Amino acid sequence: MLARKERLPHALLVRGPEGIGKVGFAEALAAALLCEDPGRQGAACGRCAACGWMTQDSHPDFRRLAPEALGGSGENDEEGRERKASLQIPVDAVRGISAFVTMSSHRSGAKVVLIHPAEALNVNAANALLKNLEEPPPRTYFVLVAHRWHDLPATVRSRCEHVVLGIPDAATARDWLEREGVRDPALSLAQAGGMPLLAREFDDAYWQTRHDFLAAITSPEFAPLEAAERLRECAPALAAGWMQKWSFDLALRKLTGRARYNPDYADQIAATAAQLDAREALRFHRAAVQLQRIVSHPLNPRLFVEQLLLEYAGLLRRPALDPAE
Ligand SMILES: [Zn+2]
């Protein structure tokens, strides 16, 4: 793909599931387009001035459009308070891009606009972007990245050439994780739901806290309030994520006899699932998923974990109504 760079369409939509490296791919593509001494295959050299600016995200002919909440420009309001970061890419941001597109290139080479996640473009922003996508100046490239790409207006989708990235098969992913120095590739991959980039991010602290959390909720002496006290340093988002995976495994074990995320706790999952009613387990799992949606801003982190554990204790107290299931 990089080797035929000169014939690259001016608008690309990189799409595929979350956590498989779409942004990394798009960044590599942008770097290759801007590199001033690319290799024969067209990849960025990593040594020229352009490559240096790219690693610092400061290339004058490169723009990145992202929602404020993902590190786009956060602004303060008049009283100096931090404005609530938006999850959308607003139309003003796209207008700024229009100006960038019409300017001539600083380095007399390509100009690249990376938009991620493209589904964060609100309706007005998408419409403003359309004008740019229609007839950009030569050597101006738009690289859009999306996993919920169906949410993009059809007009935007149809103006882009689609690059579809898929989840690598498990063996390929495990080999890659092994080369990256991940200690237990199979477990990391399971914990990440098959997403290798996510699997690589788990560090020792992650595994230790996860162990503390699962040890607490699988202990025969599990007492929610004491467990919450012991887990007081645990981030609510992590606790909610583990509970979501754990309850998924309980329900899956009930329904199919297997576990997905926590293969290292297969015995405990089997023992717990045996005590549960399948419908109650599923209901609890759905509630845990809902909780994870609000977890980025809990009012009180400590109370959040406490409540989570109390509800789990409640599930454990409801016996299987229909042992035949
Ligand atoms: Zn270079």
Boltz pocket constraint, residues with backbone or C-beta under 6 A from the ligand:
constraints:
  - pocket:
      binder: B
      contacts: [[A, 31], [A, 34], [A, 35], [A, 36], [A, 37], [A, 38], [A, 44], [A, 45], [A, 46], [A, 47], [A, 48], [A, 49], [A, 50], [A, 51]]
      max_distance: 6.0
